Amino acid sequence: MAGIGSIKPITEARAPKSMDSAGFIASLELYISDIIGIITILAALFFIVYSFLAAYEWVTAGGDSSKVEKSKNRFIWGTLGLVLIVASYSIIGLIGSLVGISILNPGELIQSVIPKVGT
């Protein structure tokens, strides 16, 4: 059992425990989770930069209504993009439940696709 705050090396943490299908699927789920996390973090960073640019344009607009409107629209679109990225998890889950596929559980989805040997 690892203590709180301990960090395992990437090679140990992401390597499958065994090369059977369960170990491979568990490793694949970790990679998918990491990719989704990185995309979410990048979207948040993009939102922060986009918001600062919009605020800078607003402050430097000098009362020009077209520049103020442009910066306001930039901030609104940046906020909408962040909301969509965060809400995409729920949207994907809803679509998966409507279609009848467990999209948010990739291990189960992959396990259902892999042919069973010996059964």
N, C-alpha and C positions, 0 to 999 in steps of 0.2 A: 504494500500500500504506500503510495507516494504521499509525502507530507504536504500540507497546505503551502502553496507558494513555490513548490519545487517545479523545475522545468526539465522535461525530458528532451534529449537531443532529437532533432527532426528525424534522423535515420531510425531511431528506436521507436519513436511515437507513431510514425506513419508506415512502418514496415508491417506487412501482414504477419500475424503470429504463425500461421501455417499457409501452405499454398493450396489448401482445399478451397472450395467455393465460398464457405462462410468467412474465412480469413480474407479472401480477396474482396468480397462484398463489403466487409467492415472497413477495409482500407479504402475502397472506392467511395464509401459514404463519407469518410473523413475528408477526402480530397474535394468532393462535391460541396461539403459544408464549408471548407476553407475558401473555395472559389466564391461561393455566395457571400461569405463574410467580407472578402476582399472587395467585391463589387459594391457592397453596401457601404463600406468605409470610403471607397473612392467617390461614390455618389455624395456622401456627406461632405467630403472635402471639396468636391466640385461646387456644392451648394454654398459652402462658406466663402470660397473665392468669388463665386458669381454674386453673392450678396454684397461682399465688400466692393466689387466693381460697380454694382448698381448704386450703392450708397455714395461712392466717390463721384459717380456721374451726377447724382442728385445734388450733392453739395457744390460741385463745380458748375452746375447748370447756370448759375447767375440769374435766375428768374426766367430763363427761356423755357416757355411752356412745352415746347416740342422735346427738349432734352429731358425735362422732368418726366414727361409722359413716357419717353423711351426708357428711362431708368426705372420707373415704376413698373412698366411691363416686364423688364428684365428680372426684377425682384419677384414678381408674381409668377413668371414662368419657372424661375429657379425653385421657388417654394413648391409649385405644382409638381415639378420633377422629383423633388425629394419625397413628397407625399406619395407619389406613385411608386417609387422604389420601395419605400417602407410598406406600402399597402399591397405590393405585388405578391408577397407571401400569402396573404389572405385571398387575393384574387386567384392565384394558382390553386390553392386548396379548394376554393369554391368551384372552379372549373373542373378540377379532378373529381370532386364528389358528384357533380352533375353528369360527367361522362362515365363515372364508375371506375376510375383508375386512381390508385393511391400514388399520386405524383409526389407528394411531400414525404413519402417513405421510399426512397430510391432502393434501399436494400431489399425490401419486399417486392418491389417492381422488378428488379433484376432477377431475384430468386424465382419469380414466376415465369421468366423468359428462359432461364437456363434449363436445358433438358435434364431430367432426373436419370441418373445412371443406375441400373440394376433394379428398377421398380417397374 
